[in-house]
Amino acid sequence: MAVTNTYTVTGMTCSHCVQAVTGELSALPGVAAVQVDLASGAVTVTSEAPLAADDVRAAVDEAGYELATA
């Protein structure tokens, strides 16, 4: 069963930003889909199993952006 989580990523301003974040998150094991709403910074990740928050944060950091803390 797929698991969907939405995160807020700060610092994205253009389509290149979206591609960078999408690429890094898509590379995480088990990720099936990544949808980014540039206007709001919302990033929805669908995966086969729950993802560790640290893994998501590391992928966003690797792309050069920051995961907003709730």
N, C-alpha and C positions, 0 to 999 in steps of 0.2 A: 504494500500500500504506500502510495506516495505521500510525502510530508512536504507541506508548503509553509515557508516562513518569510516574513517581510522585514527588511532591515532598512535603516536610513543611512545613506552614505553622503558625507559632506565633501564639498570641493569640486564636484563634477560640473563642468560648464559647457561641454560640447559633445559631439558624437564620438570623438576620439576617446573621451573620458568613459563614455558608455561602453565602447569596445574594450577598453583596458579592464574595466571592472568585470564585464561579462566574461572575458577570456580567463581571467584569474579564477573567478568563482566556478566557471564551467570545468576547470581543471581539477576541482576537488573530487575525490572519489565518491561516486554515487549520485552526483548532481545530474539531473535530467534536463532541467531548463532554468534559464535566468532571464527575467524581464526587468528592465530598468525604465523608470519614469524620470527623465532628466529634470523636468520642472520641479518635482517634489523631492527628488533624491531617494525615492522609494525603490528598493531593489527586492524583487520577489524571487526566491530560490525554491525550486521544486527538486526534491531529492528522494532517493529510495529509502533512506533512513534519516533520522535526525542528525544534523550536523553539529559538531562541537563549536561553541561560540568562538573559541580561540582560533580554530581553523578558518572560520569566516573572517574574523578580524585580520588574521595574517594574510589572507588572500587579498582583502581590500587594501591593506597596507602595502603589499607587493605591487599593486596597481598604482599606488601613489596617492591614495585617498584615505579618508578616515571614517570608520564606522562610528556613528553617533551612539552615545550611551543613553539608555532609557532612564 
